[in-house]
């Protein structure tokens, strides 16, 4: 975003340039001086200067407003060290974004951010459910379960940073197969279901450090 001070360095010289050119021409040539004299009487100059000043003020004010909106838009898409790039979907409690984690020395990593829905951000019951989900999910270390990287709070909004699994979703694949009138191969469907069930089985059988079952159930 560009502040109004930087815009002034461009707008003011552009606005004053016509008067500089006319003044230079009047000093350089008698013929041009006569023509310029006819079109630069005092009243006309006053009107032009007034319009120039108003134009400069309006331009600088517009630049300030645009800059403010751009900063607000940037902050709305920035959550801590994560920059939100696009919305992937939403559920009953949260919405999911593709994001980029930025760090020192050029460090960068693609992640997924799950943020509690705005209209639920003040509901303590939903907040407790969201935090409990994050605490439990952080304990699930399995190849078929997306990893949890962290739980954070930004501007009084809780969000979870998790692993980004690259690839197309099952819904996208099914929709494409339906459009192309292609029957989804049963072998691939069975493989997908088997991998999902492996992850669910691991979650259901998970125990704490003392060996006591945590009793995790996937309710979606």
Secondary structure, DSSP 8 states (H G I E B T S, - for coil): ---HHHHHHHHHHHHHHHHHHHHHHHHH-HHHHHHHHHH--HHHHHHHHHHHHHHHHHHHHHHHHHHHHHHHHHHHTEETTEEEEEEEEE-SSEEEEEEEEE-GGG-EEEEEEEEE-GGGTT-HHHHHHHHHHHHHHTT---TTS--EEEEEEETTEEEEEEE---S--HHHHHHHHHHTT----HHHHHHHHHHHHHHHHHHHT-B-TTS-B-------
